[in-house]
C-alpha cells in the first residue's frame, strides 16, 4: 500500500488538472481559502484557540495530494502573513508566525504534505486508513507546534494549553474526515 500511486480526489474530479498550471494554481488557492474559512470557526482559548483549521489542513492535503496540499498551506500561511484575515478568528500578520502559534502554522504545511502523500497511496479510501492518516497529520502539527509554543510558555504549560485541550476535538475532526473522504470515493465510484 505504501508504494502504489492512487489518484487523489482532485485528480479524479478534475482529471485534466495534472496538465494545467492554471488549474493547479486554482486548486492550491481554493485549498488555502478553505483552510482560511475553517480558521474562522473558533473556540477562544489562550494562547492557542481551538479552530476548524486542522480539519481543513488535513482534508486539503488528502484531497490535493502532497505537492498541491503543501503548496496550498504555503499559500495559506503567506496570505495570512501578508495581512489577509486568514488565521484563527481573522488574525493576520507576520507576528502570528513569530508568536506562540507560529509552529502550528508551519506544521500545517508538513501535515498537509503527509496526509496528501498517504492519500496518494490509497489511505483515504477506507475509514481506518483515513483515520490513521489524520492522526499522523495531527501528530506532525503537534511535533512542530508544541516545542515552538514551549519557547513562549515553557514545556509543562505548552502541553497543558497546546495539546491536551485539542485532543477531543482532533478525534472528532479525524472521524469526520474518515467518514467524508471514503464517502466521497464511494459516491464517485457510484457515478462512474
Residue, then its C-alpha position, 0 to 999 in steps of 0.5 A: x500500500x505504501x508504494x502504489x500511486x492512487x489518484x487523489x480526489x482532485x485528480x479524479x474530479x478534475x482529471x485534466x488538472x495534472x496538465x494545467x498550471x492554471x488549474x493547479x494554481x486554482x486548486x492550491x488557492x481554493x485549498x488555502x481559502x478553505x483552510x482560511x474559512x475553517x480558521x474562522x470557526x473558533x473556540x477562544x482559548x489562550x494562547x492557542x484557540x481551538x479552530x476548524x483549521x486542522x480539519x481543513x489542513x488535513x482534508x486539503x492535503x488528502x484531497x490535493x495530494x502532497x505537492x498541491x496540499x503543501x503548496x496550498x498551506x504555503x499559500x495559506x500561511x503567506x496570505x495570512x502573513x501578508x495581512x489577509x484575515x486568514x488565521x484563527x478568528x481573522x488574525x493576520x500578520x507576520x507576528x502570528x508566525x513569530x508568536x506562540x502559534x507560529x509552529x502550528x502554522x508551519x506544521x500545517x504545511x508538513x501535515x498537509x504534505x503527509x496526509x496528501x502523500x498517504x492519500x496518494x497511496x490509497x489511505x483515504x479510501x477506507x475509514x481506518x486508513x483515513x483515520x490513521x492518516x489524520x492522526x499522523x497529520x495531527x501528530x506532525x502539527x503537534x511535533x512542530x507546534x508544541x516545542x515552538x509554543x514551549x519557547x513562549x510558555x515553557x514545556x509543562x504549560x505548552x502541553x497543558x494549553x497546546x495539546x491536551x485541550x485539542x485532543x477531543x476535538x482532533x478525534x472528532x475532526x479525524x472521524x469526520x474526515x474518515x467518514x467524508x473522504x471514503x464517502x466521497x470515493x464511494x459516491x464517485x465510484x457510484x457515478x462512474 
